[in-house]
Amino acid sequence: MSYGHLKSTGSDEPQPFSYAWLRALKQDFGSELLLLLFAVQHLIKGFVANLSGRATPYLCKAYEVPAQEIQIWKTVIYSPYVLKPIFGLISDLLPIAGYHKGPYMFLATSAGLVSSVAIGAGIVTSLNFLVVGLFLLELCICTNDLLTEALYARELQEHARLGQSLLTYVFAGMTMWSLAANLSAGFMLEYIGAQSTFLALAPAIAPALLA
């Protein structure tokens, strides 16, 4: 018996990150959402979060923060992650100009961008302002992550056909940019220092303002 007439439908699926695959994602989800996910999930959550996390302990050391105080300050700096449910509730209940997510993401991104430039350029000179700057940077990462997750979760429900492909786009890109951050962290900390490393984060944060 011949089975030559039977064909696997799986072979018709485009390969991930091929032109046909990206075009299919664009047709279903739109280029604006893909650009937003690239700017936030890939660059901010993948690259900025990992590189800033590697540089922060060295920056605290440069500011001569006592070892017993570092954990206390780190609790303050990373507190936005504990407050994520509250941020989500605020964005749902208190829209700005009729928008629930865009204005909050814009404000958080602006704060993170200004903080990274201020820290990297040496404008921040005191420990208290350093903690505020690092807090605002983590707030930028946390807020953008939370609100874009809500956006693409809604899109997954509306476009179930390519839902798995969208998740692949998000998490594969995030992994690649996280790897890039971890591979470059040692070189940057060694040759330009922890402070200038934060200045290098600014170009990775800025695209989210456009997105």
Secondary structure, DSSP 4 states (H G I P E B T S, - for coil): ---TT---GGGGSPPTTSHHHHHHHHHHH-HHHHHHHIIIIIIIIIIIHHHHHHHHHHHHHHTT--HHHHHHHHHHHTGGGTTHHHHHHHHHHS-BTTBSSHHHHHHHHHHHHHHHHHHHTT---SHHHHHHHHHHHHHHHHHHHHHHHHHHHHHHHH-GGGHHHHHHHHHHHHHHHHHHHHHHHHHHHHHTHHHHHHHHHHHHHTHHHH-
